[in-house]
Amino acid sequence: MESQVPFYDIVGRYLFWAPWIGLIGLVSPLILMAIFWRIYPTKLAVRWMVPLTALSVLLVALPPVAQLMNPAGKSGIFWLIQFGANLLIYFLVLVDLLVLSLLIVDWMTLTGPSGIQVNRKMFRSASLGGQHRVGLLVENFGRRTHRFEIKDDYPESMQASPESLAATLAPRKRLEVEYELKPTRRGVFHFQKIYLRLQSKLGFWHRYVDKECEAELLVYPNMQQLDEYAHLARTNRLNLIGVRKTRRAGQDNNFERLRDYNQDDNYKHIDWRATARRQKITVKQFQQDQSQRIVFMLDCGRLMTNEYKGLSLLDYAMNSILMMSYVALSQGDSVGLLCFSDKVEKYVPVRGGPRQMNHMLHGLFDRFPQFKQSNFDDAFLYFSNHCRRRTLVILISNVIDDITATQMTGYLSTLAPRHLPVLCLMRDRSVFEMADNPALDESVLYRSGAAANLLLWRHEILRKVSDSGALVVDAFPDQLTAPLINRYLEVKSKHLL
């Protein structure tokens, strides 16, 4: 006789395969939609599907479990469990069919990407740390209403507010939404795409769409410091930012402009005719009759990679260069720029006039410190070939070893006969803090002694540079602007160039 398969084996196989078959039947369509159409269920749909699926699997499993535990059916409790589970299964099947129908109907309301066009409207330049407004234009050329959420492909170094925007667009209509970007880094940034997340009518499904929309954004250093300087200069309060007044050698009689009288002005410069006409005390402002040439040699190598308060030494140097360039150009002088690391990276020819400030900005905004050994040979050779006339040469760098110090001293002393060199070094605040630590702990004491020796070595380097005929500016990175401008005004007032 043929052996019959025991009932318990049939029930066991059913219990093993039924949940997996149901799970595969539920997940397979979702995977196919995600791969081919990028359609995904929303959190609302997941909240409906997961509990119903788990409850269905549980109720389907209850009758076989009761049958296994009570094969003869003698127990009334197990019979009651089986009967109740069967009733719940029928009810749950109806609920599942209703929810499934609802999901299918809502899926049919999900619109496609055809007929949607997007465009980005923004200025090509932005300021570091400022708010930059960006507009996204969406046009619907189709016949269906689109409910969507839009997000731009902005770089990671920028902060967007808000990050995404929700909107509804009727057929044959256009819509423009705006958001604000806050750049946190300088440089050139590229926008590639605009992302849309189309939503179904009931909110159970959404579809991701990418639209190509390339753009370029140039982020420049924040120029707010220039406005502050101009305001303080007009009100004769430059001492608030550390800029000192320098006594001029001789008298400059080149008339520049008329302005309001300030408390510290010389009464001999009062223009009485203009005062009577304006009914306000007016003075004459004079300018110096000499026009100087200034070239900044900016080291972009490994010596400028250290950071202080989130900014590199190169960032602080750029801010000081822009400020001094603004001051020099307003004085009628000409400025230029040479950036170098292991090679000459950027050269801005020496020119004057208000447009030169834009050239300086373009030369600096995309320069970043690189972990490369600075090549002073190529930099000074390039400068000698392009600058023949007498020039105020300001080398901004750092010094940490004897080799670099010897190179700097040698090249600056070579420039001294024809040009007027200025060495601008950036102090390391942590070294100064270690040297000033009065603690008597042995480890702290040894560290303080090493820092003090390093500062003595640094002071000796500065003395050698000064003896070679070059001027010296030694300041902390965040306090570099005022000493640099004071040195420039001193050179101008004493006619050293």
C-alpha positions in Angstrom: 0.0 0.0 0.0 1.1 3.5 -0.7 2.1 5.5 2.3 0.0 8.5 3.0 1.7 11.9 3.8 1.0 12.7 7.5 -1.3 15.6 8.1 1.2 17.2 10.3 3.8 17.4 7.5 1.3 19.1 5.2 0.4 21.7 7.8 4.1 22.2 8.6 5.0 22.8 5.0 2.1 25.2 4.7 3.2 27.1 7.8 6.8 27.4 6.4 6.0 28.5 2.8 2.8 30.6 3.2 4.3 33.7 4.8 7.2 33.7 2.3 4.9 33.4 -0.7 2.7 36.2 0.6 5.8 38.4 1.3 7.2 37.7 -2.2 3.9 38.5 -3.8 3.7 41.8 -1.9 7.3 43.0 -2.3 7.9 41.9 -6.0 5.7 44.7 -7.5 7.3 47.3 -5.2 10.8 46.2 -6.3 9.8 46.3 -10.0 8.3 49.8 -9.7 11.3 51.1 -7.8 13.7 49.7 -10.5 11.9 50.7 -13.7 9.9 53.8 -12.7 11.5 55.0 -9.4 8.1 54.8 -7.7 8.1 54.1 -4.0 5.4 53.9 -1.3 5.2 56.7 1.2 5.3 56.4 4.9 1.5 56.6 4.9 1.3 53.5 2.7 3.9 51.7 4.8 1.8 52.4 7.9 -1.1 50.7 6.3 0.6 47.8 4.6 2.9 46.6 7.3 0.3 46.0 10.1 -2.2 44.5 7.7 0.5 42.1 6.3 1.7 41.1 9.7 -1.9 40.5 11.0 -2.8 38.5 7.9 0.2 36.2 8.3 -0.7 35.8 12.0 -4.3 34.9 11.3 -3.5 32.5 8.5 -1.1 30.7 10.8 -3.5 30.4 13.8 -5.8 27.6 12.4 -2.9 25.2 11.4 -1.2 25.9 14.8 -4.5 25.0 16.6 -4.8 21.9 14.5 -1.3 20.8 15.3 -1.8 21.4 19.0 -5.3 19.6 19.0 -5.4 17.1 16.1 -8.5 15.3 17.4 -10.4 18.5 17.8 -11.6 17.5 21.3 -10.7 20.7 23.0 -13.3 23.4 22.8 -10.8 26.2 23.4 -8.8 25.2 20.3 -12.0 24.9 18.3 -13.1 28.3 19.4 -9.7 29.8 18.4 -9.9 28.1 15.0 -13.4 29.4 14.4 -12.6 32.9 15.5 -9.5 33.0 13.3 -11.5 31.9 10.3 -14.0 34.7 10.8 -11.2 37.2 11.2 -9.5 35.9 8.1 -12.6 36.6 6.0 -12.9 40.0 7.4 -9.2 40.8 7.0 -9.3 39.5 3.4 -12.0 42.1 2.7 -10.0 44.8 4.4 -6.9 43.8 2.4 -8.7 43.9 -0.9 -10.2 47.3 0.0 -6.7 48.7 0.9 -5.1 47.1 -2.1 -7.8 48.6 -4.4 -7.2 52.0 -2.8 -3.5 51.7 -3.3 -4.0 50.7 -7.0 -6.4 53.6 -7.6 -4.1 56.0 -6.0 -1.1 54.7 -8.0 -3.1 55.4 -11.1 -3.3 59.1 -10.1 0.5 59.4 -9.9 1.7 61.6 -12.8 4.7 61.0 -15.0 7.6 63.4 -15.7 6.5 64.1 -19.3 5.4 67.7 -19.9 7.4 69.1 -16.9 10.2 71.6 -17.6 12.4 73.2 -15.0 14.8 76.1 -15.0 17.1 77.8 -12.5 17.3 81.6 -12.1 20.2 83.0 -10.0 23.1 85.5 -10.2 26.4 83.9 -11.2 28.3 85.3 -8.2 27.7 85.2 -4.5 29.4 86.4 -1.3 30.9 84.1 1.3 28.6 83.8 4.3 25.9 85.9 2.6 22.4 85.0 1.6 22.1 84.2 -2.1 18.6 84.0 -3.6 17.8 81.2 -6.1 14.6 80.9 -8.1 13.3 77.6 -9.6 10.9 77.9 -12.5 8.6 74.9 -13.1 6.4 74.7 -16.2 3.6 72.2 -16.9 2.9 71.6 -20.6 0.9 68.4 -19.9 -2.8 67.9 -19.3 -2.7 66.7 -15.7 -2.2 68.5 -12.4 1.1 67.7 -10.7 1.6 67.6 -7.0 5.3 67.7 -6.3 8.1 68.6 -3.9 11.1 70.3 -5.5 14.7 70.4 -4.3 17.8 71.8 -5.9 21.2 70.1 -6.4 23.2 72.5 -4.3 26.7 71.7 -3.1 27.3 70.2 0.3 29.3 73.2 1.4 26.2 75.4 1.2 23.2 75.7 3.4 19.7 76.0 1.9 16.6 77.5 3.5 14.2 75.8 3.0 15.8 72.6 1.8 12.8 71.6 -0.3 9.5 73.2 -1.4 6.1 71.7 -2.0 3.7 73.0 -4.7 0.8 72.1 -7.0 0.9 73.0 -10.7 -2.2 73.0 -12.9 -2.0 72.1 -16.6 -0.6 74.8 -18.9 0.7 76.8 -16.0 4.1 77.9 -14.6 5.3 78.4 -11.1 8.4 80.0 -9.6 9.6 79.1 -6.1 12.5 80.7 -4.3 15.0 79.6 -1.6 18.1 81.1 -0.1 21.6 79.7 -0.2 24.3 80.5 2.3 27.8 79.6 0.9 30.4 78.5 3.5 33.3 78.1 1.1 34.9 80.2 -1.6 35.4 78.9 -5.1 33.6 77.7 -8.2 30.6 75.5 -7.6 28.5 73.6 -10.2 24.8 72.7 -10.1 23.9 69.7 -12.1 20.2 68.7 -11.6 16.9 69.7 -10.1 15.1 67.0 -8.2 11.3 66.5 -8.3 9.3 64.2 -6.1 5.9 63.7 -7.7 3.1 62.7 -5.3 -0.2 60.8 -5.8 -3.5 62.3 -5.0 -4.0 60.4 -1.7 -0.4 60.5 -0.8 0.3 56.7 -0.8 2.9 56.9 -3.7 5.7 59.2 -4.8 7.9 59.2 -7.9 11.4 60.6 -8.1 12.4 62.6 -11.2 15.8 64.2 -12.1 15.9 67.1 -14.5 19.2 68.3 -16.0 19.8 72.0 -15.3 23.5 72.9 -15.2 24.7 76.2 -13.7 27.8 77.7 -12.2 28.2 79.8 -9.1 31.2 81.8 -8.2 31.6 82.4 -4.4 33.8 85.4 -3.6 35.2 86.5 -0.2 32.8 88.6 1.9 33.4 92.3 1.0 31.6 93.7 4.0 34.9 94.7 5.6 35.4 97.1 2.7 32.2 98.9 3.4 33.1 99.2 7.1 36.5 100.6 6.2 34.9 103.2 3.9 32.4 104.2 6.5 35.1 104.6 9.2 37.3 106.5 6.7 34.5 109.0 6.0 33.8 109.5 9.7 37.6 109.7 10.6 37.4 106.7 12.9 39.9 104.3 11.4 41.6 104.0 14.8 38.7 101.7 15.8 40.1 99.0 13.6 43.8 99.7 14.5 44.8 101.9 11.6 47.0 104.7 12.8 47.5 108.1 11.4 51.0 108.7 10.0 52.7 112.0 9.7 53.5 112.8 6.2 56.9 114.0 5.2 56.2 117.4 3.6 52.9 118.7 2.5 50.7 117.3 -0.3 48.7 120.0 -2.1 46.9 117.9 -4.7 43.2 118.7 -4.1 41.0 115.5 -4.0 37.5 116.5 -2.8 35.4 118.4 -0.4 33.9 116.7 2.7 32.3 117.5 6.0 34.5 118.8 8.8 35.6 116.3 11.5 36.8 117.2 14.9 40.5 116.2 14.2 40.7 118.2 10.9 43.1 121.1 10.5 41.2 124.3 10.6 43.5 125.7 7.9 41.9 123.3 5.4 38.3 124.8 5.9 36.8 126.0 2.6 34.9 129.1 3.7 33.1 129.6 0.4 31.8 126.0 0.4 30.9 126.4 4.0 28.8 129.5 3.4 27.1 127.9 0.4 26.3 124.6 2.1 25.6 126.2 5.5 27.8 123.4 6.9 31.5 123.5 7.8 33.4 121.9 4.8 37.1 121.1 4.5 39.3 120.3 1.6 40.9 116.9 1.4 44.2 116.5 -0.3 45.9 113.5 -1.7 49.5 112.5 -2.0 51.2 113.2 -5.3 53.0 109.9 -5.7 51.6 106.8 -7.3 53.0 103.6 -6.0 53.1 100.0 -7.4 52.2 97.2 -5.0 52.5 93.5 -5.7 51.3 90.8 -3.3 53.1 87.5 -3.4 50.8 85.1 -1.7 52.1 81.6 -0.7 49.4 79.0 -1.3 51.5 76.0 -0.2 51.6 73.8 2.9 52.8 76.7 5.1 49.4 78.3 4.9 47.3 75.2 5.6 47.0 75.8 9.4 43.6 76.8 10.6 42.4 79.2 13.3 38.7 79.5 14.2 37.6 77.5 11.1 39.6 79.5 8.6 43.0 78.7 7.1 45.9 81.2 7.2 45.3 81.7 3.5 41.8 82.9 4.1 43.0 85.5 6.6 45.8 86.6 4.2 43.2 87.0 1.4 41.0 89.2 3.6 44.0 91.4 4.4 45.1 91.6 0.8 41.6 92.7 -0.3 41.4 95.3 2.4 44.8 96.8 1.6 44.1 96.7 -2.1 41.0 98.7 -1.6 42.9 101.2 0.5 45.8 101.5 -2.0 43.4 101.9 -5.0 41.5 104.6 -3.2 44.9 106.3 -2.7 45.5 106.2 -6.4 48.1 103.5 -6.3 48.3 100.3 -8.5 48.2 96.8 -7.2 48.9 93.3 -8.5 48.9 89.7 -7.3 51.0 86.6 -7.7 49.8 83.3 -6.1 52.2 80.4 -6.0 52.6 77.0 -4.4 54.9 74.4 -6.2 54.3 76.6 -9.3 52.9 80.0 -10.2 49.2 79.5 -10.1 47.8 83.0 -10.7 49.2 86.4 -11.8 47.2 89.6 -11.9 49.2 92.4 -13.6 49.7 95.6 -11.8 47.0 98.2 -12.6 45.1 101.0 -10.9 41.6 102.2 -11.1 38.3 100.8 -9.6 38.1 97.8 -12.0 41.3 96.4 -10.6 39.5 95.5 -7.5 37.4 93.0 -9.5 40.5 91.5 -11.0 41.9 91.0 -7.6 38.7 89.3 -6.5 38.8 87.0 -9.5 42.4 86.1 -8.8 41.8 85.2 -5.1 38.4 83.7 -4.8 39.3 80.2 -6.1 42.7 79.8 -4.4 43.0 77.2 -1.7 46.0 76.1 0.4 47.6 72.9 -1.0 49.8 70.4 0.8 52.7 71.1 -1.5 56.2 72.5 -0.9 56.2 76.1 -2.0 58.7 76.9 -4.9 60.1 80.3 -4.1 62.6 80.0 -7.0 59.9 80.0 -9.7 57.8 82.6 -7.9 60.6 85.2 -7.6 61.9 84.4 -11.1 58.4 85.0 -12.5 58.1 88.3 -10.6 61.5 89.5 -11.8 60.5 88.8 -15.4 57.2 90.6 -15.2 57.9 93.5 -12.8 60.8 95.7 -13.9 59.8 99.0 -12.3 60.4 99.7 -8.6 57.6 98.1 -6.6 56.5 97.5 -3.1 56.6 93.7 -2.9 54.7 92.1 0.0 55.4 88.4 0.5 52.7 86.8 2.8 53.8 83.4 4.1 54.8 81.5 7.2 58.1 80.0 8.4 58.6 76.8 10.3 62.1 75.6 9.3 65.6 76.9 8.5 65.4 76.0 4.8 62.3 78.0 4.1 63.7 80.9 6.2 67.0 80.9 4.3 65.2 81.0 1.0 62.9 83.9 2.0 65.8 85.9 3.4 68.0 85.3 0.4 65.3 86.3 -2.2 64.1 89.3 -0.2 67.7 90.6 0.1 68.1 90.2 -3.6 65.1 92.4 -4.3 66.1 95.1 -1.9 68.3 97.2 -4.3 65.6 97.6 -7.0 62.4 97.0 -5.1 61.1 97.6 -1.5 60.3 94.1 -0.1 58.0 93.5 2.9 57.9 90.1 4.6 54.5 89.4 6.3 54.5 86.4 8.6 51.5 84.8 10.3 51.9 84.0 14.0 50.8 80.7 15.5 48.7 81.7 18.4 49.0 78.2 20.1 52.8 78.6 20.2 52.5 82.0 21.9 50.0 80.6 24.4 52.3 77.7 25.3 55.3 80.0 25.8 53.2 82.2 28.2 52.0 79.3 30.3 53.3 79.8 33.9 52.4 76.3 35.1 55.2 74.4 37.0 54.2 70.9 35.8 57.1 69.2 34.1 55.3 68.3 30.8 53.9 71.8 30.6 57.2 73.4 31.5 59.1 71.5 28.8 56.5 72.4 26.3 56.7 76.0 27.2 60.4 76.0 26.9 60.3 74.5 23.4 57.7 77.1 22.4 59.9 79.9 23.8 62.9 78.6 21.8 60.8 78.5 18.7 59.8 82.1 19.2 63.4 83.1 19.8 64.3 81.4 16.5 61.5 83.2 14.8 62.6 86.6 16.2 66.1 85.9 14.9 64.7 85.3 11.4 62.8 88.5 11.5 65.9 90.4 12.6 67.9 88.9 9.7 65.2 89.9 7.2 65.1 93.5 8.6 69.0 93.7 8.4 68.8 92.7 4.8 66.9 95.9 3.9 63.3 94.5 3.9 60.4 95.6 6.1 58.6 93.2 8.4 55.0 92.7 9.5 54.5 90.0 12.1 50.9 89.6 13.4 48.3 87.0 14.3 46.1 85.8 11.4 42.9 87.5 12.7 44.8 90.8 13.4 46.8 91.1 10.2 44.8 93.7 8.4 45.6 96.7 10.5 49.4 96.2 10.8 49.6 95.6 7.1 47.8 98.8 6.2 49.8 100.7 8.8 53.0 99.5 7.2 51.7 100.6 3.8 50.7 104.0 5.0 54.1 104.4 6.7 55.9 103.6 3.4 53.7 106.1 1.6 54.1 108.9 4.1 57.9 108.6 4.3 58.3 108.2 0.6 60.3 105.1 1.0 59.4 103.8 -2.4 
